[in-house]
Amino acid sequence: MGWGGGAEDSGEGVMATDFFWSYTDEPHASRRKEILARYPQIRELFGPDPWAFLKISAAVVLQLWTATYLHDASWMKILAVAYFFGSFLNHNLFLAIHELSHNLAFSSPSYNRWLGIFANLPIGVPMSVTFQKYHLEHHRHQGVDGVDMDIPSHGETLAVTGAATKSIWVLFQLFFYALRPVFLKPKPPGLWEFANLMIQLALDVSLLHFWGWKSFAYLILATFVGGGMHPMAGHFISEHYVFSPQQETYSYYGPLNMMTWSVGYHNEHHDFPRIPGSRLYKVKAIAPEYYESLKSYGSWSQVIYMYVMDRTVGPFSRMKRRASKDAATTKKQE
């Protein structure tokens, strides 16, 4: 396997000045092929999660009810409930949208999109349809320069250079994650984006009209704090930030998987994106020799701490590769 650049070339205790560059294809397609050849029964895990609709509906109803309940609460109470309760629900719904982007609630893609729009409601800002477009490219073209919008931009690498700026970046990472593709690789909106926007606006306006600003602010705060310096938001960093130069995807096997659609099983997810989070643990159980030797995490909070405090880790700590013909064609079509 070929690697180049990155922190390997920087001095000890000094942040890298370039990305890690891989001169091979991403590792998941080849590992998927090898695992399926050895364990064909894994195909039985493919397909929708029959409980997805109920789980999403429960989270949406509970979060919207909480917002209305807090309509006349103090701002301190709203902030406290948003961080210690609402943030977990909204991040859960964000990861439900991730699950739905792979069509893992229903066999019909359109049903998954409608459910994604419904799951989007407590998040406060329309994003479910647009997220799917960019996220599927992240899977098909992992690490490809100019195509995978999961990788920090050039501006981010210039601005985030030490512990203080890394802390600020973590606090606002949800904004970078959401806005990066809009500025670097904008896609023309379609009817699904319009439906997402209109339905979200209808909910937001109704909430403001009937319950007031505090209910709406609770939802926005829950989204913001849940995507920043928050235990669940550690997955943004843990999934692909390179702490070990020989590995570009990392799994997390801690208890928060129960609240995050098992997104922590990230190597397993990239190997088998057609398997819902509720069954990903079975992949590791069936083929342990493919995963137990890989570095993994047991705490997302620790990952955030490591990212901020390790002077050698920063926005450049990501694996990149040059575009193949397919990726280059995708890029030209945008």
DRENKOLNU-509080 format. One line per field, with one value per residue (C-alpha): residue number from 1; residue in one letter; x, y, z. Coordinates in Angstrom, 2 decimals, decimal comma. Example, Ala and Ser with C-alpha at 12.3 -4.5 7.8 and 13.67 -1.06 7.14 Angstrom:
2
seq [1 2]
type [a s]
east [12,30 13,67]
north [-4,50 -1,06]
up [7,80 7,14]
***
This chain:
334
seq [1 2 3 4 5 6 7 8 9 10 11 12 13 14 15 16 17 18 19 20 21 22 23 24 25 26 27 28 29 30 31 32 33 34 35 36 37 38 39 40 41 42 43 44 45 46 47 48 49 50 51 52 53 54 55 56 57 58 59 60 61 62 63 64 65 66 67 68 69 70 71 72 73 74 75 76 77 78 79 80 81 82 83 84 85 86 87 88 89 90 91 92 93 94 95 96 97 98 99 100 101 102 103 104 105 106 107 108 109 110 111 112 113 114 115 116 117 118 119 120 121 122 123 124 125 126 127 128 129 130 131 132 133 134 135 136 137 138 139 140 141 142 143 144 145 146 147 148 149 150 151 152 153 154 155 156 157 158 159 160 161 162 163 164 165 166 167 168 169 170 171 172 173 174 175 176 177 178 179 180 181 182 183 184 185 186 187 188 189 190 191 192 193 194 195 196 197 198 199 200 201 202 203 204 205 206 207 208 209 210 211 212 213 214 215 216 217 218 219 220 221 222 223 224 225 226 227 228 229 230 231 232 233 234 235 236 237 238 239 240 241 242 243 244 245 246 247 248 249 250 251 252 253 254 255 256 257 258 259 260 261 262 263 264 265 266 267 268 269 270 271 272 273 274 275 276 277 278 279 280 281 282 283 284 285 286 287 288 289 290 291 292 293 294 295 296 297 298 299 300 301 302 303 304 305 306 307 308 309 310 311 312 313 314 315 316 317 318 319 320 321 322 323 324 325 326 327 328 329 330 331 332 333 334]
type [m g w g g g a e d s g e g v m a t d f f w s y t d e p h a s r r k e i l a r y p q i r e l f g p d p w a f l k i s a a v v l q l w t a t y l h d a s w m k i l a v a y f f g s f l n h n l f l a i h e l s h n l a f s s p s y n r w l g i f a n l p i g v p m s v t f q k y h l e h h r h q g v d g v d m d i p s h g e t l a v t g a a t k s i w v l f q l f f y a l r p v f l k p k p p g l w e f a n l m i q l a l d v s l l h f w g w k s f a y l i l a t f v g g g m h p m a g h f i s e h y v f s p q q e t y s y y g p l n m m t w s v g y h n e h h d f p r i p g s r l y k v k a i a p e y y e s l k s y g s w s q v i y m y v m d r t v g p f s r m k r r a s k d a a t t k k q e]
east [0,00 1,39 1,28 2,80 2,90 1,08 2,34 5,00 7,01 6,66 8,80 7,82 5,06 4,43 1,15 1,33 1,31 -0,27 -2,79 -1,85 -1,90 -2,81 -1,84 -4,21 -7,99 -10,01 -9,87 -13,55 -14,54 -11,75 -12,40 -16,13 -15,41 -13,04 -15,39 -18,39 -16,34 -15,47 -18,74 -21,60 -24,15 -23,45 -25,73 -28,62 -28,00 -28,72 -31,99 -34,10 -34,48 -38,19 -38,10 -36,61 -39,91 -41,06 -37,71 -37,61 -41,23 -40,70 -37,67 -39,44 -42,58 -40,61 -38,38 -41,24 -43,22 -40,18 -39,90 -43,52 -43,16 -40,29 -42,15 -42,14 -39,05 -36,04 -33,20 -30,87 -33,28 -33,66 -29,89 -29,45 -32,20 -30,88 -27,37 -28,15 -31,27 -32,30 -28,83 -28,93 -32,30 -31,36 -28,05 -29,89 -32,18 -29,23 -27,81 -31,25 -31,07 -27,66 -29,26 -32,07 -29,60 -28,70 -32,39 -32,34 -35,89 -37,85 -37,08 -38,45 -35,97 -38,84 -40,27 -36,86 -36,65 -40,07 -39,10 -35,84 -37,80 -39,93 -36,84 -35,42 -38,25 -36,80 -33,37 -34,87 -32,90 -33,65 -30,75 -31,87 -32,18 -28,97 -27,07 -27,87 -26,37 -23,02 -22,89 -23,24 -20,32 -18,29 -18,88 -18,26 -15,21 -13,78 -10,91 -10,91 -9,58 -12,32 -15,11 -15,31 -16,73 -16,17 -12,56 -11,70 -11,29 -8,09 -9,41 -9,99 -6,46 -5,04 -7,21 -7,06 -3,47 -3,44 -5,41 -7,41 -8,51 -9,12 -11,44 -13,35 -13,51 -14,92 -17,49 -18,69 -17,86 -21,49 -21,48 -18,29 -19,72 -22,95 -21,64 -18,41 -20,08 -22,43 -19,47 -16,96 -19,18 -22,68 -25,35 -28,49 -31,55 -34,44 -38,02 -36,97 -34,92 -37,90 -40,20 -37,65 -37,46 -41,20 -42,12 -39,36 -40,43 -44,05 -43,00 -40,72 -43,32 -46,04 -43,84 -43,02 -46,67 -48,23 -45,44 -43,01 -39,31 -38,17 -39,56 -37,87 -34,63 -34,59 -34,55 -31,79 -29,72 -30,17 -28,86 -25,94 -24,65 -25,21 -22,92 -20,12 -18,24 -20,48 -19,78 -21,94 -20,25 -16,96 -17,91 -17,28 -13,60 -13,25 -14,53 -11,77 -9,26 -5,91 -4,32 -2,45 -0,91 -1,70 -5,48 -8,08 -11,36 -11,88 -14,67 -15,96 -17,28 -18,65 -22,12 -23,20 -23,76 -27,11 -28,19 -26,51 -27,76 -24,43 -22,59 -19,57 -19,22 -17,74 -15,38 -18,23 -20,56 -18,23 -17,62 -21,36 -23,45 -26,51 -26,61 -28,56 -26,86 -28,91 -27,16 -23,62 -22,37 -23,12 -20,61 -17,83 -19,11 -19,12 -15,77 -13,80 -10,39 -11,02 -11,77 -10,08 -6,65 -7,77 -7,38 -10,68 -12,02 -13,98 -14,77 -15,81 -15,10 -11,53 -11,27 -12,27 -9,70 -6,98 -7,81 -7,62 -4,57 -2,37 -0,16 0,47 -3,24 -5,39 -7,40 -4,62 -5,03 -7,14 -6,37 -6,65 -6,24 -6,23 -9,40 -9,89 -11,61 -15,03 -14,46 -13,10 -16,22 -18,41 -16,50 -16,86 -20,59 -21,17]
north [0,00 3,40 6,39 9,84 13,20 13,98 13,99 11,40 14,13 16,72 17,00 15,52 17,53 19,60 19,61 18,29 20,70 18,33 15,53 11,88 10,71 7,18 5,74 2,79 2,49 2,91 -0,29 -1,11 -2,47 -5,05 -6,08 -6,40 -8,72 -10,84 -11,11 -12,06 -14,75 -16,25 -15,52 -15,37 -15,53 -11,84 -11,11 -12,20 -9,05 -6,77 -4,85 -2,39 -2,18 -2,93 -0,86 2,27 4,06 3,55 4,60 7,76 8,62 8,27 10,57 13,19 13,25 13,37 16,22 18,31 17,78 18,88 22,04 22,97 22,15 24,64 27,51 29,62 28,23 30,33 30,55 28,82 25,89 25,75 25,68 22,98 20,77 21,35 20,16 17,31 15,95 17,50 17,28 13,49 13,33 15,66 13,94 10,64 12,03 13,33 9,82 8,42 10,59 9,06 5,63 6,68 8,01 4,33 3,38 1,31 1,92 0,92 -0,82 2,18 5,11 7,63 6,30 6,71 10,30 11,16 9,63 11,59 14,82 13,83 12,99 16,39 18,34 18,75 19,63 22,94 23,39 21,46 19,11 15,52 15,44 17,38 15,27 12,09 13,44 14,28 11,35 8,72 10,35 10,04 6,28 5,87 8,14 8,03 10,46 11,51 15,02 17,45 14,87 13,69 16,70 15,01 16,24 19,70 22,53 24,41 27,35 25,16 23,79 27,33 28,59 25,63 25,44 24,88 23,77 27,01 27,06 23,30 23,82 26,51 24,26 21,37 23,71 24,76 21,58 20,97 24,24 23,30 19,85 21,32 24,35 22,94 21,10 24,02 26,34 23,90 21,65 23,11 20,94 22,31 21,75 19,65 18,89 16,81 19,71 21,99 19,60 19,35 23,15 23,80 21,16 22,32 25,95 24,98 23,30 26,15 28,86 26,88 26,40 30,11 31,11 28,77 28,34 31,21 31,79 29,76 26,50 27,11 28,21 24,99 22,90 25,00 24,91 21,15 20,75 23,14 21,87 18,25 18,73 20,52 19,88 16,94 13,21 12,10 14,54 12,74 10,40 13,18 13,01 9,34 7,98 9,10 11,37 9,65 8,98 5,96 6,55 3,03 3,27 5,68 4,45 3,73 2,08 2,96 0,14 2,10 2,39 5,44 3,15 2,36 5,98 6,61 3,86 2,06 4,55 3,73 0,47 2,57 0,14 -2,33 0,34 1,33 -2,32 -3,04 0,14 -1,99 -3,38 -1,27 -0,11 -2,48 -5,45 -4,14 -5,77 -9,12 -8,38 -8,11 -11,22 -13,26 -12,00 -10,90 -11,46 -8,54 -6,02 -7,00 -6,11 -2,60 0,32 1,38 3,64 3,16 6,82 9,61 12,20 10,93 11,27 14,95 15,49 13,76 15,82 19,11 18,37 16,32 18,87 16,54 16,12 18,64 19,27 17,75 14,45 12,91 10,45 11,72 10,08 11,27 10,93 7,77 8,04 7,43 10,05 12,51 12,03 12,63 15,82 17,13 16,51 18,80]
up [0,00 -0,96 1,36 1,13 2,88 6,10 9,64 8,85 7,17 9,93 12,98 16,30 17,94 14,80 12,88 9,33 6,40 3,91 3,82 3,89 0,28 -0,69 -4,06 -3,84 -3,94 -0,76 1,34 1,72 -1,69 -1,73 1,88 1,15 -1,76 0,31 3,29 1,13 -0,59 2,79 4,60 2,04 4,90 5,52 2,57 4,80 6,86 3,90 3,78 5,75 9,51 10,17 13,36 11,80 11,22 14,81 16,29 14,20 14,92 18,67 18,60 16,46 18,61 21,87 20,65 19,30 22,50 24,53 22,42 23,11 26,80 27,08 25,41 28,59 30,30 31,28 28,77 31,23 31,49 27,71 27,25 29,90 28,46 24,94 25,88 28,26 26,54 23,24 21,73 22,02 20,28 17,44 16,85 16,87 14,17 12,16 12,17 11,33 8,20 7,54 7,80 5,46 2,90 2,37 2,02 5,20 6,48 3,37 0,09 -1,83 -2,08 -2,16 1,12 2,71 1,45 2,88 6,21 6,07 5,63 8,64 10,72 9,72 11,40 14,94 13,51 12,43 9,19 5,97 5,18 4,72 0,92 0,28 2,79 0,86 -2,37 -0,82 1,55 -1,16 -2,98 0,21 0,05 -3,67 -3,76 -0,25 0,11 -3,54 -3,91 -4,94 -4,73 -1,10 0,75 4,11 3,97 5,37 2,90 2,17 4,18 7,21 7,05 7,01 9,87 12,25 13,44 17,21 20,25 20,50 16,86 16,92 19,90 18,00 14,93 17,01 18,55 15,09 13,18 12,25 10,31 8,48 7,77 6,39 4,52 3,06 0,14 -0,55 -1,20 -2,67 -4,77 -5,06 -6,64 -8,26 -6,04 -7,30 -6,34 -3,33 -1,92 -2,49 -0,61 2,21 2,42 2,31 4,88 7,22 6,88 7,58 10,83 11,87 11,15 12,93 15,97 16,08 15,62 18,20 20,76 20,26 19,83 22,82 21,44 18,10 19,77 21,79 18,59 17,00 20,19 20,48 16,94 17,44 20,79 19,76 16,77 18,59 21,82 22,63 23,19 20,27 17,88 18,41 15,59 13,05 14,00 14,92 11,61 9,23 10,93 10,72 14,09 12,68 9,22 8,03 8,56 7,16 8,69 12,39 14,35 17,81 20,00 22,95 24,53 22,52 19,54 21,15 20,58 17,23 14,91 15,51 13,31 15,45 13,54 10,79 9,12 9,04 7,66 4,83 4,03 3,94 3,53 2,68 6,23 8,76 11,92 14,05 12,40 11,91 15,10 13,45 10,70 13,26 15,02 11,79 10,46 13,53 11,93 9,56 12,30 15,55 14,18 13,21 15,60 17,16 19,89 23,09 23,80 21,44 24,15 24,30 20,51 20,73 23,50 21,47 18,39 20,27 22,40 20,07 18,32 15,37 14,55 12,72 9,54 7,43 9,30 6,56 3,78 0,22 -3,16 -6,74 -8,75 -10,80 -14,19 -12,60 -9,91 -12,43 -14,56 -11,51 -10,75 -14,32 -14,32 -11,34]
***
